[in-house]
Amino acid sequence: MGLKVIRPRFARSFGTLSLILLGAIACGSLGAAGVAFTLHPATPPSLAEPDSLEEFPTVETTFADERTVEISLIQSASRTLTVEGSGVVTSNTCLPLEAIVSGTVAYSVNEAPVLALASSIPMWRELRPGDRGADVEALQSALAALGTGVQVDGVLGHDTLEVIAGFYLEAGYSLETLDSLPSSRLLWLPTPSVVPTTCAMNVGDKLAGSTDFATVSGGLASAQIAYPSNFVPGPRVLLVNDKVLEIDAHGAVSNADLQLISGIPGYQDAIRTTEPVPLTGVWSLAEPARAVSVPAAALSHIEGQEACIWNGSEGYAVTLLGSQLGQSIVKSATDTDLPSTVTINPKNIQAEC
């Protein structure tokens, strides 16, 4: 008699349960994939990474090649300022080491104010309306430099006399009508600002003829910068505070702009004999150069300031202007338009651009 194998009822149930579990897992996986697909939509084409990382867009920019430079100042020898006139000194603003500035009243004689004025020619005669000459033109130029709007034509008019009377009034003196301008009503300054080392005149002194007024430190004879290395060639200017100064081919400030420097804040600190503070400015291209910014890895055949960039197999000769944050600033070496994209790490390029 053979043996009868009896299968437990729970075994059949277990098999059925296994199939159910497997089906649930499969459905769960599909559901998770569906959730994942729902939570992570496709990246918009505008944000998608390019298929190739070998091309990179160029960025148009301008390049002024700004360099901070120190300005060397050369002072001329000290000199003594003299005044003319007769009467009693009734006020005097002269103080050692305190600047006397063009366009201010320096002193008064018999309560008649005397205007300090920096001009290319000292006043040597009494001027009347209709007078002409280089001294008249120098007077008008000095007043125009103070922003008065005086017309510089070399002919003395009533408008010039009215401007001078306005300076007297602004300083607190009575309004007066000037029919002429005696040389004794002006104190000539060699520069727009002078610093007395000694003052020779005091309130109460009696004047008769020519009298020493003060000894002042020498004016600015020249101003020079040292050219930085590897600068971009082209017409350049020097910006000191808000003043734009012309620089010649040897790095010297033009004579016409020397007076501007002597009126710049910081000038007196730069020329003092003890612990001078250097005067600095920004030296840059007068007209910024048109340029493009490219990755440094896009350059090839680099020789000094010259290099090549590539758009596929087409090469472009460029001049290196500078660099910033891993980008190279370049301009066309042949005045041609540069491509909108460049090849990164150009390979198998044997020929020069």
C-alpha atoms as one frame of an Amber mdcrd trajectory, in Angstrom:
protein
   0.000   0.000   0.000   1.503   3.255  -1.134   1.874   6.389   0.931  -0.490
   9.324   0.229   1.118  12.696   0.316  -1.089  15.253   1.893  -0.239  18.895
   1.018  -0.991  21.351   3.766  -3.752  23.820   2.951  -1.524  26.750   3.983
   1.042  25.870   1.324  -1.443  26.561  -1.431  -2.378  29.758   0.320   1.284
  30.778   0.580   1.772  30.336  -3.145  -1.221  32.447  -3.905  -0.023  35.094
  -1.443   3.394  35.155  -3.098   1.841  35.874  -6.456  -0.225  38.650  -4.942
   2.839  40.218  -3.278   4.857  40.091  -6.485   2.047  41.772  -8.334   1.825
  44.483  -5.689   5.548  45.124  -5.837   5.407  45.420  -9.601   2.504  47.802
  -9.421   4.253  49.766  -6.713   7.325  50.106  -8.895   5.255  51.352 -11.786
   3.487  53.749  -9.460   6.785  55.074  -8.101   8.048  55.565 -11.625   4.879
  57.429 -12.416   5.322  59.605  -9.321   8.947  60.223 -10.188   7.932  61.166
 -13.699   5.268  63.458 -12.326   7.658  65.184  -9.843  10.489  65.678 -12.374
   9.171  67.162 -15.629  11.366  67.487 -18.684  13.911  70.355 -18.713  12.810
  73.219 -21.009  14.931  73.452 -24.183  16.133  76.950 -23.220  17.669  75.545
 -20.014  18.967  72.296 -21.391  22.716  71.781 -21.537  24.125  71.851 -25.063
  24.941  68.557 -26.674  28.530  69.703 -27.074  30.605  71.648 -24.545  33.198
  72.583 -27.164  31.464  75.810 -28.175  31.056  78.803 -25.857  29.339  82.150
 -26.521  31.386  85.354 -26.594  30.227  88.440 -24.692  30.597  91.913 -26.154
  32.137  94.470 -23.781  34.344  97.562 -23.642  37.802  97.880 -22.160  39.269
 101.167 -20.860  42.497  99.612 -19.467  42.232 101.617 -16.242  45.479 101.784
 -14.249  46.027 103.487 -10.886  49.215 105.541 -11.141  51.180 107.762  -8.792
  51.832 111.323  -9.922  55.295 112.796  -9.346  55.073 116.517  -8.570  57.978
 118.901  -9.113  57.775 122.230  -7.309  59.527 125.406  -8.389  61.576 127.484
  -5.942  59.929 129.584  -3.227  59.154 133.184  -4.083  58.114 136.435  -2.413
  54.810 138.039  -3.328  54.748 141.832  -3.348  51.886 144.306  -3.334  51.525
 147.929  -4.345  49.459 150.729  -2.886  49.336 153.283  -0.138  47.264 153.422
   3.004  46.648 151.393   6.123  46.177 147.607   6.114  42.685 147.125   7.560
  42.411 143.323   7.144  44.698 140.450   6.248  43.929 136.744   5.704  47.556
 135.621   5.370  48.521 132.864   7.824  51.611 130.628   7.617  50.846 127.218
   6.042  47.242 128.260   5.245  46.501 128.283   1.502  45.534 131.469  -0.292
  43.217 130.577  -3.157  42.569 132.458  -6.369  39.219 134.246  -6.311  39.311
 135.163  -2.601  40.021 138.491  -0.891  43.539 138.405   0.571  43.614 141.719
   2.445  42.243 145.255   2.386  43.792 148.724   2.452  41.705 151.607   3.784
  38.824 149.052   3.742  39.195 148.569  -0.020  39.413 144.776  -0.669  42.234
 143.258  -2.727  41.409 140.149  -4.768  43.930 137.287  -5.032  43.997 136.101
  -8.634  46.135 133.514 -10.428  46.922 134.685 -13.956  49.602 133.981 -16.521
  50.682 137.641 -16.490  50.768 139.884 -13.354  48.693 143.041 -13.534  51.148
 145.909 -14.069  48.938 148.851 -15.014  45.570 150.406 -14.261  43.032 148.988
 -16.692  40.105 150.955 -18.091  37.185 149.885 -20.288  38.357 149.485 -23.855
  41.953 148.630 -22.939  43.460 145.775 -24.918  46.469 143.557 -24.480  47.891
 140.288 -23.250  47.403 141.364 -19.634  43.690 141.943 -20.260  43.360 138.512
 -21.850  45.236 136.954 -18.912  42.866 138.679 -16.482  39.805 137.439 -18.355
  41.209 133.885 -18.581  41.866 133.856 -14.828  38.289 134.956 -14.121  36.879
 132.444 -16.613  38.842 129.654 -14.869  36.835 130.480 -11.735  33.602 129.715
 -13.576  32.437 133.302 -14.036  31.581 133.046 -17.728  33.648 136.097 -18.630
  34.295 136.353 -22.364  38.003 136.058 -23.152  38.556 138.482 -26.023  41.460
 140.636 -24.803  39.293 143.758 -24.521  38.369 145.059 -21.073  34.627 145.618
 -20.747  32.298 146.643 -17.956  31.245 143.020 -17.538  34.792 142.108 -16.423
  34.798 144.934 -13.872  31.365 143.852 -12.603  32.616 140.292 -12.030  35.518
 141.571  -9.929  33.166 143.812  -7.923  31.024 140.702  -7.361  33.972 138.907
  -5.723  34.412 141.876  -3.360  30.718 141.809  -2.481  30.767 138.040  -1.932
  33.601 138.484   0.584  31.426 140.801   2.671  32.468 144.215   1.402  30.147
 146.972   0.213  28.904 146.939  -3.356  30.935 149.281  -5.480  30.951 150.317
  -9.119  34.402 149.996 -10.665  35.167 152.517 -13.389  38.708 151.146 -13.678
  40.907 148.461 -12.142  44.122 149.687 -10.493  46.815 147.010 -10.173  46.740
 147.640  -6.399  43.264 146.027  -6.232  44.683 142.638  -7.264  47.212 140.331
  -5.573  48.926 138.253  -8.257  49.296 134.519  -7.532  51.614 132.310  -9.594
  49.252 129.313  -9.166  45.555 128.928  -8.232  46.583 128.064  -4.684  49.700
 129.147  -2.784  50.845 128.262   0.716  52.671 131.020   2.612  55.643 129.963
   4.676  55.880 133.458   6.195  53.569 136.487   6.157  55.283 139.885   5.987
  52.323 142.230   6.354  50.167 142.900   9.421  46.947 144.736  10.100  47.772
 148.365  10.934  50.870 148.532   8.759  51.155 151.608   6.581  51.871 150.920
   2.942  53.721 153.229   0.613  54.624 151.852  -2.789  55.844 148.246  -3.160
  55.676 146.051  -0.035  56.388 142.378   0.623  53.194 140.460   1.308  54.351
 136.867   1.936  56.878 134.207   1.008  55.174 131.213  -0.568  56.317 127.753
  -1.470  57.087 127.285  -5.154  54.277 126.513  -7.532  53.846 123.312  -9.490
  56.499 123.208 -12.205  55.640 119.808 -13.667  53.669 116.626 -13.043  54.669
 113.212 -14.385  53.463 109.626 -14.283  55.494 106.454 -14.884  53.993 104.300
 -17.606  52.781 100.885 -16.332  53.892  97.820 -18.285  51.812  96.123 -20.989
  49.323  98.944 -21.396  46.979  99.101 -24.376  48.243 101.715 -26.855  46.043
 104.629 -27.856  45.148 108.163 -26.720  44.844 108.231 -22.944  43.749 110.595
 -20.177  44.470 110.914 -16.472  41.527 111.254 -14.080  42.376 112.825 -10.708
  39.302 113.252  -8.518  36.857 114.762 -11.040  39.503 116.427 -13.208  40.400
 114.958 -16.603  44.013 115.797 -17.503  45.862 115.419 -20.784  49.081 113.380
 -20.792  51.736 113.676 -23.502  53.735 110.835 -25.044  56.323 111.055 -22.249
  53.808 110.787 -19.395  53.850 114.506 -18.514  50.752 116.510 -17.652  50.218
 119.334 -20.146  51.135 122.829 -18.979  47.540 123.913 -19.457  46.396 121.327
 -16.887  49.036 122.002 -14.203  46.811 124.638 -12.631  44.033 122.058 -12.346
  46.286 119.775 -10.291  47.274 122.500  -7.863  43.587 123.041  -7.064  42.795
 119.352  -6.475  42.082 118.180  -2.890  45.128 116.267  -1.712  47.608 118.408
  -3.611  48.803 120.234  -0.487  49.230 116.897   1.330  51.316 115.619  -1.586
  53.786 118.541  -1.615  54.360 118.969   2.108  57.902 118.349   3.255  57.021
 116.040   6.181  55.202 112.751   5.537  53.775 113.654   2.130  50.810 111.630
   0.861  51.257 110.554  -2.783  48.764 111.939  -5.259  47.262 109.224  -7.446
  44.991 109.108 -10.463  43.404 106.675 -12.893  45.145 106.471 -16.269  42.899
 105.021 -18.959  42.061 105.014 -22.647  40.342 108.220 -23.728  37.894 106.080
 -25.711  37.293 102.537 -24.355  38.115  99.831 -26.899  35.411  97.537 -28.259
  36.188  94.014 -27.112  34.748  90.573 -26.370  35.102  88.315 -23.353  36.064
  84.677 -24.062  37.139  81.756 -21.860  40.887  81.553 -21.441  40.728  77.986
 -22.788  39.561  79.356 -26.152  42.956  80.947 -26.884  45.678  79.332 -28.941
  49.002  80.359 -30.533  49.626  82.876 -27.741  52.668  85.063 -28.386  52.985
  88.055 -26.090  49.784  90.070 -26.482  48.729  88.285 -29.681  46.681  85.070
 -29.938  44.049  83.200 -31.934  40.455  82.214 -31.250  38.495  79.711 -33.310
  34.980  79.087 -34.469  35.224  75.535 -35.659  38.074  75.502 -38.162  37.963
  79.247 -38.853  40.559  81.250 -36.964  40.598  84.901 -35.878  43.670  86.907
 -34.866  43.097  88.823 -31.613  44.986  91.130 -29.272  44.907  90.334 -25.564
  43.722  93.339 -23.555  43.312  91.903 -20.070  41.611  89.213 -18.000  38.940
  88.975 -15.323  37.505  86.012 -13.397  38.935  83.407 -15.745  37.799  85.265
 -18.858  40.148  86.877 -21.367  39.288  90.280 -22.824  40.315  90.447 -26.482
  39.786  92.607 -29.535  40.245  91.864 -33.209  43.813  92.356 -34.397  42.567
  92.994 -37.922  39.486  95.157 -37.227  37.153  92.360 -38.345  34.009  91.170
 -36.571  34.635  88.346 -34.111  32.383  85.260 -33.953  29.456  84.913 -31.550
  30.807  81.550 -30.310  34.309  80.177 -29.854  35.728  76.681 -29.694  37.008
  75.609 -26.279  40.358  73.782 -26.174  40.718  73.753 -29.956  42.367  70.503
 -31.026  44.174  69.360 -34.128  44.642  72.934 -35.280  48.059  73.219 -36.838
  47.802  76.341 -38.943  48.012  79.777 -37.405  45.036  82.091 -37.660
